[in-house]
Amino acid sequence: MIKVYFSSYSKKLSHSAFSAYLNLLPPALEQQIMRFKKWEDQHAGLYGKLLLIKSLREAGLSTDLLQLKYTGYGRPYLTNTPDFNISHSGCFAVCALSFQGKIGVDIEEMKPVSISDFREVFSAAEWNKIINSENSSYWFYHYWTAKEAVIKADGGGLSLPLKYINIDNNKTKTGKKCWFIKNIAIHNNYMLHIATNKAIDKEIELLEVYF
């Protein structure tokens, strides 16, 4: 089972509400969030952690983020807990929780971009699809977020360049690992993909959360 929680922060929380939510986190995470100068970045960091807490609580698991650890590549994890991954862009935060293996998630706001600057990131087939489409921006973000989701699921960070991840029929490989990819629609101006090392043979539960 895979659950994807998402929330938007198009407007700023009141000072009291923000402080109350922030106090739900361990001091180290509070400090991490408050290092950001812009309120949008602070809300992104906060909402991602709140979605993680929400997902763990609904799964009947401990919500103690004091136990949050990081791999050598900076990927967060919790021992004896289903795999999770967090992403945010624009005014959306997303947390994916997988009970069936590794999970990666990436969301991007589809802003105007100079696509030609990123030619080397894509395979020939991907590039042809992008440049020959009536909506090049859509396919650019489609492949970009799919690749990012795979990198985040794999956990290898920048040691796994985007250009070596070739998406074919919603699948790809990194070394001997096979990854299954799925696009999830939450907003017309955003692209969201998840990647997992187990075949996605069941419906993904998508849950919007309001704070």
N, C-alpha and C positions, 0 to 999 in steps of 0.2 A: 504494500500500500504506500502511496505517495500523497502527501498533503501539501498544498501550496497556500500559504497565508500571505495576504497582501493588504496594504493600507496606504492611504494618500495623506499628504500634509501640505495641501495647497494654501493653507493659511496658518499663521503662527499660533501655537497654543498660548493660553494665558500664562503669566509667570507662575502662578500658583499651581496650575495643572502640570506645567513642564517640570517644576521642582518636585511635585508629588510623584510623577512617573520616574524621574531621575533617581529618587531615593529608593526605588525598588531594586536598583542595581548595586553591585559591590563598588566600593570607593574607587578601585582601579579603573573600572569601566566608566564611572562618572567622570573621572579626570580625563580619560581618553576622549570622551564626547565633548567635554568643555574646552578642549584644546582647539576645537574648530571655532573660527571667528564668525562665520555666517550662520544665522539661525537655521537656514535650510540644511546645512551640513550637520548641525547639532541634532535637528529633528530626524534626519536620515539615520544617523548613528543610533539615536534613541529608539526610533520605531523598529529598526531591525532587531534590536535586543528584546523589545517588548513583544514582537511577533514570535521570537524564539521562546520566550517565557510562556506565551499563550499556547504555542504548539506542544510544548512539553507538558503543561498542565492538563490539556485536553487528552493527552496520551497517558495520563496517570503517572507521569514521571517527575522526578525531582526538578524543581525550577531554580536550584541553587547555582547561580552563575559564578560563585566563588570557585567552583570546580572546573571552570572553563580553562582549557589548555590550548597550546598552539604547537603545530608541527614546526620542523626546521624551516619550512617555507612559509610560515605564518598563517597556516590554515587552522581555524578554530575547531575544537572538538570537545566532546564530553565523554568520559569513559563510561562504558556499559549503557550507552544511550544510542538510539537510532541516529544515523548520519543526518546532518543538516547542513544547509548552506544559505547564506544571506546575500542579497544584492539590493542596490538602490540606484535610482537615477531620476533626474527631474524632481517630481513630487511624489514618487512611489517608492515604497520599501517592500521587499519580498523575502519570505523565509520558506524554504522547502525542507520538509522532513520526510525521510525515507525509511521504511521498515523493511526494505528488501535489498539493501546494498548501498553503494556510494551514490551521492547525489551532488549535482552542481546546478546552480541557477544563475542566469544573467539577464538583467533587464536594462534596456537603453531607451532613452527618449530619442525619437527619430528627428533629430535636428538636421538642418542643411549641412552637408559635408562635402569636401572636395574628394570625391571617390577615387580619382586618378592617383592621388597620393598614396593609396593603399594597395596598388596593383600586386605587389610582391606577397601580400598576405594570402591571396586566393589562388586556388588551382585554376588551370585553364578552363575547366568545365564551369566552375563557380563564376569566374570572371566573365565568361561568355553569357551566362545567365544574367549577371548584373547589368552589363553594358547593353545587351540586346533587349532588355525588358522595357516596357512602357513606364515602369515604376522602378527605376534603378535604385533609388534610395531604399525602397522596401527590401529588395533582395540583398543590398549591402548589409543592412542591419539584421536581416534574417540569418545570413551566414556568419556575421560577426558575433552575434549573441550565442549562436549554436557553438561556435568554436570556444568562446569564453566559458560557456557552461561546461564544456568538456574539460578545459584546463582546470576549472575550479573543482570539478568532481575528481579529477586525477590527483590534484593536490601538489603537482610539481612546480607550480608557479611559473616564473619566466624561463625555467629550464626546458619548457615545452612551448616553442614558438608557434604562433597561430598558423604560419604558413605550412607547417607539417601536419595540420589537422585538416583532412579533406572530407567534406561532408558529402555522402552519397546515399540517397534514399533514407535519410534520417538516421544514418549509422556512420561510425568512423572507428578507426583503430589508433591507439597510441602504443607503439611497441606490440606486445602480445595482448594488450587489453582491448576489448571491444566495448564500445559505448553506444547507447541507444538515446536518441534525441527526440524531443517533442516540443512543438511550439504551443504556447498557451496565450490566448487572447484575453487581455484585461482592459485595453484602451486603444483607440484607433491611432494614437500618436506614440505608442510604445511598442517595442518588440521584446518578447520574453521567451526564453528557451530553458528547458531543464535537460540535463544529461545524467544517465545512470548506467551502471554496469550490468543491470538486469533488464531483460526484455520488458517493455511496458505493455503488459497484457491486460491491464485493468484500467478502468477510468481513474483519472487523477481527481482528487477532491480539491476544489478551488474554493477558498474561504476568504471573504473580505472582512476585515476587522476595523472597527471604528474606535478611535481614542478621543 
